[in-house]
Amino acid sequence: MTFFKTLLLFCSLIISLSGYSQDKRKFKVHTIAFYNVENLFDTINDTQKFDEASPIMEMSFNREEVYEKKVKNMARVISEIGSDVSKNSPAIIGIAEVENRKVIEDLANDEALYSKDYGIVHFESPDARGIDVALMYQKALFSPIDVSSHELKLYDDISRKRVFTRDQLLVSGKLEGELIHIIVSHWPSRSGGEARSRPKRLAAARLNKRIIDSLQAIDPYAKIFSVGDLNDDPTNASLKDILKTEKNKEDVKLKGIYNPMESFFRKGLGSNAYRDAWSLFDQILITKPLLEDDYSSLRFYKAGIFNKLYLTNKKGRYKGYPLRSFADGNFTNGFSDHFPVYVHVIKEVK
């Protein structure tokens, strides 16, 4: 990146949070986001996976054209998440429902994102369908130091056979010269019913908690973001009983976890909809050190659901729902059945 481009990038991240600060202090702001990109699979049959069940593989023609458009639509959304405040695409974004590294590379190389020079962290997971999670980061803003994949071992209650699902991804690195940790996960679905599948998500929450605990055992003041499609709402037992998340910042104690998405959910907002009911499965959880008042270090500013009008159905039975890419065996030229979620973190500029 040239000096001129670097200067433009730096300048674009400077904001004056008037109203937030009476003395109109200036801050750098970065967006950290999560997006379930709904079956971002390529057009090649991988015999090691059950990827033939993906919507794009079930199409009998125009697969390449559909794939290219799907990538372009996803890139457009990612390029805009949080940009109204940060004037930039996300510094870091966790993504779910990607098949392999190639589809992520195609996403990062789309014209909407290419200039951002995104790096990728991805591991193949044991999920039977080949669905993975991954992390994309702007190389000029974030530098990974350590990456690891954490296996979630589940077994069927009756057969006791292994149930293969997504690993949880942990990436530690420096943003603005400060060490942060990002966990990206996609917890087991509600297939078979919420109650029957609940133990799987409780197990996923326990794994998430173990990862967080291990980081806090090393540093109680670790700045941790746990992002993902949790297939549970902020008020479900996996969040409230296992992770013990708090709705209000002032209630978060050292080593505690704040869930800014809970307030949205209690107001009736969601990131995905089913049978005329909204859920907020897509969440970003953050630890106590990101909530302090000293803005000489990276701190949480605010959270959001990226639910722009172009991402929603305009008419029909699913009016107001996320405009998904695939429906009734066809490509809709839509986006995803989930809205992205994000948080802004800020740091005072002296």
Secondary structure, DSSP 8 states (H G I E B T S, - for coil): --HHHHHHHHHHTEEE-BTTBTT--EEEEEEEEEEEEEEE--SS--TTTTGGGSHHHH-SS-HHHHHHHHHHHHHHHHHHTTHHHHSSS-SEEEEEEE-SHHHHHHHHTSTTTGGG-EEEEE-----TT--EEEEEEETTTEEEEEEEEE---EE-TTT--EE----EEEEEEEETTEEEEEEEEE----TT-HHHHHHHHHHHHHHHHHHHHHHHHH-TT--EEEEEE-SS-TTSHIIIIIS-EESSGGG--TT-EE-THHHHHHTT--SEEETTEEE--EEEEEEGGGG-S-TTS-EEEEEEE---GGGB--SSTTTTSB--SEETTEE-S---SS--EEEEEEEE--
